[in-house]
Amino acid sequence: MAEKSAICVGVINGDTFNTNRMVRMRLARVNVPSINTPEGQHAKEFLESLILPNFITYYVVAIDNYGHSVAEVWVDKTNVNDAMRAAGYREKVTISCATNTEKSISNA
């Protein structure tokens, strides 16, 4: 997919933000707690420190169920997705075990 650029104009929560191109984006490979929790507020503040109000480069990898672009995002040479994951905000994956129970694990 082609790289695009925009300016982050507002952070919604720790993995979703708006751009000056009227596009709402979600970070790929990142999962944060609900914004209504202290951890979710911290994730939002951390994302704000990384991208607000910076020029970003991104490429869209998917469109989610809400119509948001799911993207890999960079500010300068910093991959924002990787920075959020390094801070502990990793996407949860549910797997089925032989006993038909489910476990949530973090992607490495």
N, C-alpha and C positions, 0 to 999 in steps of 0.2 A: 504494500500500500504506500501511497505517497505521503511524505512528510508535509505537515501544514504548520502554520504558526498563528499565534494569537496572543492576547494579553489576558491574564487572569484578572477578573474584576470583582470576584466575590467567592468566598468559600462557604459552602452549605454545611458540610460536616467533614469528617476526617478522610473521606475518599471521594467527595463530589464537589465540583466547583463550576462557576460560570465564566465564560469568556466574553470578550468584546465582540465576538462574532455571533452572539446570541446562541451559543451552543452550551448546553449543560453536559459536563463530562464527569465520568467516573474513572478512577485509577484502576487499571487492570492488575490482577494478582494481589490486590490489597483488600483487607477486610478490617473494619474498625468497629468498636462497640457503639451502641446507640448514642446519639448526641445528647440524650437525656441522662447520661451517666458522667461521673467525673472523668473516667477514662476516655469517653467519647469527646468530651470538651477538650481534654489534653490533646487528643489526636487532631482535632480541628485546629487548635492553636499551632501545633507542630506543622501541619500542612500549610497554614497561613504563612508561617515563617519561611517556608520553602518557596512558595509560588506567588504570594500576593505583594505587590501588584506587578509582577514580573512578566516579561516577554517569555513565552513558552514555545517549544517545538513539540509536536506530538504526531503520533499516527494512530488511527483508530483500528482496533482489532476486532470489535464487535459492537452491536447495538443491544442494550439490555431491554428488559420487559417494559420499562418506562419510556423507552425511546431515547435514552441518554447514550452518548458515544462513550464506549469503554476504550481507554487509550493508554499507551505508553507515553510518558511525558518527561521532557527535559527542560531544565533551566540551565543555560550555558551547557556545560558538559556533565552536569549532575542529573542522573536518572532519578526522578522524583519517586517513582514506584519502588525502586531499589532502596532509596533512603527511608521510605515509610516501612518497608519490610525489615530493614536493618533495625528500625526502632521497635520492632515486635508486632507490627500490624500485618500479619500474614494471612492469606486467604485460607479458610478452613475447608477441608475436604472430608466428605463423609464416605466411609468405605463399609461394605458389608463383609462380615466375618463368616466363617464356616458355621458358626452357631446361630446365624441369622440375627445377631445383634449388630448394632451400629456403633462405630466409634468416630469421633472427630479428631483429626490429627492436623498438625500444621505442616504446610509444604516447606521444605528446606530450601 
